[in-house]
Amino acid sequence: MALTADTTTGARRRLDREQVLEAAEALVDTNGWDRLTMAALAGRLGVKVPSLYNHVTGLDDVRSEMQVRTMRQLAEALATAAMGRTGEAGLIALARVHRRFVSEYPHRYQGVTRESLNRVAFAEAAGRANEALLAVVGSYGLSPDDALRAELAVFSALHGFTTLEANGFFGDVIDTDALFEAVVAGAVSILGQTSAA
């Protein structure tokens, strides 16, 4: 098993899969999803690249696990925000949490929205996020088909805004807080109109 330096004590400690994944997340947070390499990961951990293969099978394994971990983290945040909230208050709470998450982890979120490398594990992780949004959307009294369409419409609006904001698309030419509120108001309006139809 590989050893890595402990910078706090100067001692050597055994490397495990969790440490590899945490280091990968830190690299992605700093450098972006596409710049993660096994060489960069080994460098961050202070080991040689072959040592990493004691813990992961390769870069796709690392990225796949990061997609699942990030989605679980987002799902947990959304579930907490949705707890005990319905209707407009619930939707606003979810929207704000989604925006805050993307703002804090823009590169990890970019990885989540790529093609999943482990569809089964990722779908399971995404299920809780879907449950949170569906619970709020369902509180509008929509039929299952209408609820699914409304959920996808709301997610598309939030994803579009947060991705553009994270990529710096809006620059400083517009008040993004005001724009965000307009996007959320539009989503609320869509749900209200759908439930009244």
N, C-alpha and C positions, 0 to 999 in steps of 0.2 A: 504494500500500500504506500502511496506517495506521501511525503511529508511536505508541509508548507510552513513558512515562517510565521510566527506570531509576533506582530510588530509591537505589541504591548509589553511582552516579557522577553523577547529575543529568543524564546524557546522554539522548538519545532513541534508541530502538532500534526496529527494524522488528518489527511484530506478525505472528505466524504462527499457524496452526491449533493447534499444540501448546500455545502459550501461552494461547490462548483456552480450550482444554479443561482445562488445569491450573487456570486461574482459576475455571472453572465448578465443578471438583471442590472447590476450596477454599471457594467460596461454599456449596455443598451441605453440606460438612462442618460449616460454621458455622451455616447458617440452615435447612437441611432441603431435601429434594427439591422440595417444592411451592412453595417461595419463590424458586426460581431464575427470573429473568426476564432478558430481553436488556438491559433498562435497568440492572439490578443488575450484570450482567456487564460492560457498557460502563463503568459507574462504577468498578468494581474495576480495570479495565485503564487507566482514564484516557483513554478515547476516546469518541467519539460513537457512538450505536447503529448508524448506517449503516455505519460502518467495519467492524463485525463481519461484515457480509454479504460482505466480501471473503474470508472464511475459513470461514464456516458458512452454511448456507441458512436457518437459523432455529432456534428453540428446540427443536423436535423433533429436528433434526439433532444439536444439542449433547447432548440427553438420550439419544438413540439411541447415540451414540458413547460416552457415559459408561457406559451399561449394558454395552456390549461390553468396554470397558476394565476396568471393575470385575469383570466375570465372569472375564476373563483373569487378573486379579490374584489372585482367589480360587482359580481353577483351578491357578495356579502354586503357590500356598501349599499346596493340598491334595495336588498331585502330589509336592511335595517331602516332605510329611509321610508320604505313603504309600510312598515309595521304600524298598524292602527290608523292609517290614513286612507281616505277614499276620495273619489271625485277630483275636483280641481286642486285641492290641497295636496293630495297624494301625487298627482301628476307634476306639480311644481316642485315638490320635494325630490322626486326622482330625477327631474330635469337638472336640478341644481347639483345633485350628487354626481350625475353623469358628467356634467361640465367640469366639476372640480377634479374628478378622477382623470379625465383626459388632460387637464391642465397640469396635473402633478406627474403623470406618467405618459406623456405624448408618444414616446417611441415604443413603449410596451403596448400601448393601445393600437398603434400602427401595426404591430405584429399580430395582434388579436384579429384585426380586420383583414388579414391576408388569408389565403386558403389554408384551412386547418391541416396540420400534418398528421394528427391522430384524430380522425373524425369522431370516433366513438367517445373517447375521453373528453374531447372538446365539447361535443353536444351535451354530454352529461353536466359539464361545468356550466355551460350556457343555459341549461334548463332552469336553474334557480333565478338567473337574471330575467329570463322570460316570464317566470312565474310572478316575479315582483311587478313587472309591467302589466302582465295580463290581469293581475288582481286589481290594480288600479283602473285599468281600462274596463274590466268586467263590472266595476262598481257603477258604471254608467248604465247598466241594464241592457247591454248589447247582446245580440244573438252570438253564438260561437263564431260564425263566419264573419259577421261584422266586427266582432272583437279582434279577430286575427288581422283583418285588413287595417283596422284602426291602430293596432299595436305596431304593425309594420310601418304605417304612415308616420306615427309619432317617432319611432326609432329612426327612420330615415331623416326626419327633420332635425332631430338632436344630433345624430351622427354627422350629418352634413355640416351643421353649424360648428360643432366642436372640432371637427377635423380641419375645417378651413381656418378656424381661430388658432389652433395649435400650429398650423403651417405658416402662420403670419400673413395669411391672405388679405385680411382686412387692414393691416398696417395700423396707422394712427389717424386714418381719414374718417373714421366713424366710431361712435360710442358703442363698443361691443356689448356692454351691459344692457344698453337700451335695445340693441338688436336681438340679444338673447331673449329679453322679455317679450319682444314681438314674436319671436319664433315659438315660445312657450304659449303665448296667447293664441297663436294660430292653431297649435295642437289642441288646446282646450276647446277652441271653437269647432274644430273638426269632430271632436268627440261629442260635443253638445249637439251638433247638427245630425250626426249619425244616430245618436240615441233618440232624437226627436222624429226621425224619419219613419 
